[in-house]
Every structure is written in C-alpha cells, then in structure tokens.
C-alpha cells in the first residue's frame, strides 16, 4: 500500500498540492493551458507539371509532389478534415528556369494556373503563395545574382513585386515573401494596393534563419543553391534581437501576419515575437523537423503520434497562432479521433 493511502502514515502538512489538478484525464483536460486545434494548421503542398502524377519525396516520407489534378483531389480531402489553408510550392522544370526567374511572374505559369484551379474547385480554402525566386532560378538563390555571385537586393525586389502581383491576379488570398530581401514587404504592399488588391494579405517570413533544417524541402523543389549559401540574406541562427528588428520593419511596411522559420529550434524567438506584436504569429515546422520525427518513428524509437502532437503543442505554447506543418493532415485525423 502506498504511503498516500496508508492510514498509519501521517500525510505531509502541505497546503499546495499541484498534483490535485493532474489526478484524472478529465481534470487534466479541464485545466489544460494550450489547446492544439485543426484551425491552427496550414498545410504546405507541392505541385508539379503533368497529369495523374504523385511522387513521394524520399527525404519526407508521406509528403508528395502532385500534378494539378491530383492536388485538387487532395485539397478537397484535407478541406473536409477542417484544414482551412494551404501553402503552395511549385516544382519548376529545369527548362523553365533562368537566371532572372522570368517564369515566376508568368500569368500562365504553374503557380498561377494552380491557384485559379484551386479557387474554382475548393473556393473556401485559403491559398498562401510563396514569393521567392529560388524555385525559378538556375542558380537556386532567392534573389538575382551579379557576375561576382552577390545577391542583388533592390533588383530582386522588383521581380518579387511582379511575382506577387501575378499571384494576386490569379486569386491568392495571401502572398508570402520568403526571400528575406530588405524592403520587399513595403514594395509588395504598395504595388498590391495600387493595382486594387487591397484584400490580398501578406504573410511575411520575417524571421527566417539560415538553417540546416531546410534540406529535405530543397530536395522536394530541387531548389538548393548551386553555389555558396544563403547567409547574406537569411538570418544568423545565433541572433534573437535581429529577429525583433526584422519583424518591426515588416509590420511597419504593411505585413498582416509574420512568421518565424524554423520553429522547433527557435521556440524562444516565437515567444519573444509573440510578446512584441499584436499581429498573428506563424511558425513553420520545417522539412528537417518533419523528417527527423518520421525517421525516428520508422526505426521504432518514438511514439510518432504522441511526439507529433507534443511538438506542435510546444510551438503553440511558445506563442504561435498558426503552424505551417507537413503533419497537418495527420494531425487533423488525430484530432478527429
């Protein structure tokens, strides 16, 4: 018999017993501070050219590149699960890439045609389009590059504006600049308003770090840089104050929502950002975070479902209002059960 139930042992004279509120599952649910719901989730999805094609991404088990016809079927399915928003990423054929990302603002390009088709098939879903040049450039960088390999900020912003306008015209609900060029939020907001797209929002990748967690995503899009790295425009992983500066600038320039990317190794940044702003804060549960959980689960080292829920809950507990996650469909199914 335990000492707590023994009639011969005297209980400690404690007036504070936090365990009282953990006694049963019902009680734990009643006092739970952080609740993860399907409304918190944004589902990143990959679209490619072709028909009736679905290719699994080797480094991201359970994630696929879809041709448009199958993508529409998948979006209809996840919408039925209660997922309200998708983030769209294109796989661009090599022959459509060039050094100046011309295809990125083609009004009949893959992204633009996909957005139109989604809006026609599942009009209630919120579409968030990526605004960055790396899927469209032969060199794989998020910006234009000069002959010395230097990333050209202001010239890149001009292309990003064209890209954002073409996505807005196609029907995107939010454009999401992920390039980390200085001044791009203000330039895009000004251009959108001038062209009458006052209701198209901007989800700014405000604190996007130069992270080693992006590897599987670059496999998915075949967009890894062909030379150098992205450290002159993405943030240094050691910096926190800089994130607040970037976020302050993006808010001043007209961002509607802001993002911290990656999420799991940057929970402290999410927390600080949430304290510093009243705007919705998104966290990107990136491909490397996803792949690590999947790999450990495949080896039987972790309880996959429990670790997924614990991981996403930690992001929301840190302050994220929205979570972009490749686990979105799985989590929606878990929350329904």
Rosetta blueprint (number, residue, H / E / L):
1 X L
2 X L
3 X L
4 X L
5 X L
6 X L
7 X L
8 X L
9 X L
10 X L
11 X L
12 X L
13 X L
14 X L
15 X L
16 X L
17 X L
18 X H
19 X H
20 X H
21 X H
22 X H
23 X L
24 X L
25 X H
26 X H
27 X H
28 X H
29 X H
30 X H
31 X L
32 X L
33 X L
34 X L
35 X L
36 X L
37 X L
38 X H
39 X H
40 X H
41 X E
42 X E
43 X E
44 X E
45 X E
46 X E
47 X E
48 X E
49 X L
50 X L
51 X L
52 X L
53 X L
54 X E
55 X E
56 X E
57 X E
58 X L
59 X L
60 X E
61 X E
62 X E
63 X E
64 X E
65 X E
66 X E
67 X E
68 X H
69 X H
70 X H
71 X H
72 X H
73 X H
74 X H
75 X H
76 X H
77 X H
78 X H
79 X H
80 X H
81 X L
82 X L
83 X L
84 X L
85 X E
86 X E
87 X E
88 X E
89 X E
90 X E
91 X E
92 X L
93 X L
94 X H
95 X H
96 X H
97 X L
98 X E
99 X L
100 X L
101 X L
102 X H
103 X H
104 X H
105 X H
106 X L
107 X L
108 X L
109 X L
110 X H
111 X H
112 X H
113 X H
114 X H
115 X H
116 X H
117 X H
118 X H
119 X H
120 X H
121 X H
122 X L
123 X L
124 X L
125 X L
126 X E
127 X E
128 X E
129 X E
130 X E
131 X E
132 X L
133 X L
134 X H
135 X H
136 X H
137 X E
138 X L
139 X L
140 X L
141 X L
142 X L
143 X L
144 X E
145 X E
146 X L
147 X L
148 X L
149 X L
150 X L
151 X E
152 X E
153 X H
154 X H
155 X H
156 X H
157 X H
158 X H
159 X H
160 X H
161 X H
162 X H
163 X H
164 X H
165 X H
166 X H
167 X H
168 X H
169 X H
170 X H
171 X L
172 X L
173 X L
174 X E
175 X E
176 X E
177 X E
178 X L
179 X L
180 X L
181 X L
182 X L
183 X L
184 X H
185 X H
186 X H
187 X H
188 X H
189 X H
190 X H
191 X H
192 X H
193 X H
194 X H
195 X L
196 X L
197 X L
198 X L
199 X L
200 X L
201 X E
202 X E
203 X E
204 X E
205 X E
206 X E
207 X E
208 X E
209 X E
210 X L
211 X L
212 X H
213 X H
214 X H
215 X H
216 X H
217 X H
218 X H
219 X H
220 X H
221 X H
222 X L
223 X L
224 X L
225 X L
226 X L
227 X L
228 X L
229 X L
230 X L
231 X L
232 X L
233 X L
234 X L
235 X E
236 X L
237 X L
238 X L
239 X L
240 X L
241 X H
242 X H
243 X H
244 X H
245 X H
246 X H
247 X H
248 X H
249 X H
250 X H
251 X H
252 X H
253 X H
254 X L
255 X L
256 X L
257 X E
258 X E
259 X E
260 X E
261 X E
262 X L
263 X L
264 X H
265 X H
266 X H
267 X H
268 X H
269 X H
270 X H
271 X H
272 X H
273 X H
274 X H
275 X H
276 X H
277 X L
278 X L
279 X L
280 X E
281 X E
282 X E
283 X E
284 X E
285 X E
286 X L
287 X H
288 X H
289 X H
290 X H
291 X H
292 X H
293 X H
294 X H
295 X H
296 X H
297 X H
298 X H
299 X L
300 X L
301 X L
302 X L
303 X L
304 X H
305 X H
306 X H
307 X H
308 X H
309 X H
310 X H
311 X H
312 X H
313 X H
314 X H
315 X H
316 X H
317 X H
318 X H
319 X L
320 X L
321 X L
322 X E
323 X E
324 X E
325 X E
326 X L
327 X L
328 X H
329 X H
330 X H
331 X H
332 X H
333 X H
334 X H
335 X H
336 X H
337 X L
